[in-house]
């Protein structure tokens, strides 16, 4: 994949992946998905698992250009969040019953840690599968590209270019989510493309 194709294809996939993920997750909320599969403890999790799975399925499809990488993007994120949370919300050790008004620090740290592990694991899986060089180079490229995208989004956020109120119940995705999709798709796909070109020049 040439760099220009990676930028266009990755950015478009991230954009439409974020849009589709938002629409489907919002529809799921309207059908009561906040309580789906959730145990008596901890926060709801189905919607974030669905959103993240669709988001990375789109990016995986653009990176690998085949169903396998799309499946890894979806299953890694969706199942990776869904299954552990299904188990953990049935354990009361963190002391947050469903009717609690706020998430306890223990639950917040656990959820953030799980989310980070699943996201970067999914990115690594996409990189290893989509790489045209070696699996380990693909992992490094995907992680570096995604980290650069996250850094760019953070800079734009602090510069107030990616801020603004947005209704969480709106069927229209927020500009921040769409920008995240564009940057994430572009960063991952472009890094894989650059890695492929570097190997070509060496051989």
GIJOTA-V98881 format. One line per field, one symbol per residue. ss: DSSP state (2 for helix, 1 for strand, 0 for the rest). phi: phi as a letter, one per 30 degrees, with the letter a starting at -180 (. if undefined). burial: 1 if it has 16 or more other ideal C-beta (glycine too) atoms within 10 Angstrom, else 0. A space follows every 50 residues. Layout:
ss->???
phi->???
burial->???
//
This chain:
ss->00222222222222222222222222222200222000001000022222 22222222222222002222222222222222222222000000001000 00002222222222222222222222222200002222222222222222 22222222000000000000000022222222222222222222222222 220
phi->.dedddddddddddddddddddddddddedciddcdidddbiddbddddd edddeddddddddchaeddddddddedddddddddedddcccddibdedd dbddedddddddddddddddddeddddddddccbdddddddddddddddd dddddddddidbbkdaddddddddeddddeddddddddddddddddddde ddc
burial->10000110111111111111110111011000100101001111111111 11111111111111000011011111110111011101100001010000 00000010011001100110011111111110100011111111110110 01100100000100000000001101111111111111111110110000 000
//
